[in-house]
Amino acid sequence: MVFHSAVPITFGHLGSLLEAFLPWLGLAVVMLLVLALLRRSATALVALLLPVAVWADLFGGPLLSGDRGAHDITAIQHNVSDENTAPARTAQALVNAGPELIALEELTPSALPLYERALAPAYPHHAVEGSVGLWSVYPLADVRLLDIRPRAIDEGWRRGLRVGARTPWGEVAVYVVHLPSVRVRLSGFDCGYRDESAGLLGDAIAAEELERVVLLGDFNGTVDDRGLAPVMSHMNPPTRDFAFSWPEVFPMSRIDHIMARSATVTHVRTLPATGSDHLPIAADIRLAS
């Protein structure tokens, strides 16, 4: 858990695969505890205090109750799935959560009009590029395609959007992205396209002229994944709330993210399942200095 960065990513990207499920290494502590109790070994129980302390330090924060802090807006991020059979019901569930911003991925040409119709009454401002879109209660400006397409992928691949949201706290650059999928193959963890796309996204954020940035999307990776380092290096440290978003049936990893620069994400949580294979996530964000 401490030295996961020592696992190489140069051979089969095994380090990235490990980091996708890093909190679950705590299950090994449970197994060791059972063995220690079966052997009635006080020495083993004392030795277990070290991995327990490490896990608690890395991942135990969300288990502690406390004040999450004030926030100014709430944003929702959701990969709605291109196989979703209930777009209108999905959209209404997101509206019921009452966010100011809603980012969606895997929008299809047939489903897009249904989302637009369901979201329009509460969110009069929206922008769509390819299969990603943003709905907002605030006016949007400077809408443009965000080019995060890996070189080997067809030019019709459009899964990045950048807009300026004119909030009461000033204009905020809002990015909506869907990084390429990853696969576990015999050769290892195939995440080359994802990593290349993350590098392009990191470059775009570094060049962003607006001070405040809110980034929402399906990253197909966790915040611990070194493949996403080009993005993480430009964002405020994200919260470690347990908000596993994928897969919907038994969530094991949070690959959907809401992050900020020159703003603070105070709390992240999952919302009830929709018709997607991902759970929606909501985040409270403090924009005021």
Beta strands, then each sheet from edge to edge (+ up, - down):
strand 1: 73-79
strand 2: 101-105
strand 3: 125-129
strand 4: 132-136
strand 5: 140-145
strand 6: 160-167
strand 7: 170-178
strand 8: 183-185
strand 9: 188-190
strand 10: 213-218
strand 11: 256-261
strand 12: 264-270
strand 13: 281-286
sheet 1: 3+ 4- 2+ 1+ 13- 12+
sheet 2: 5+ 6- 7+ 10+ 11-
sheet 3: 8+ 9-
end
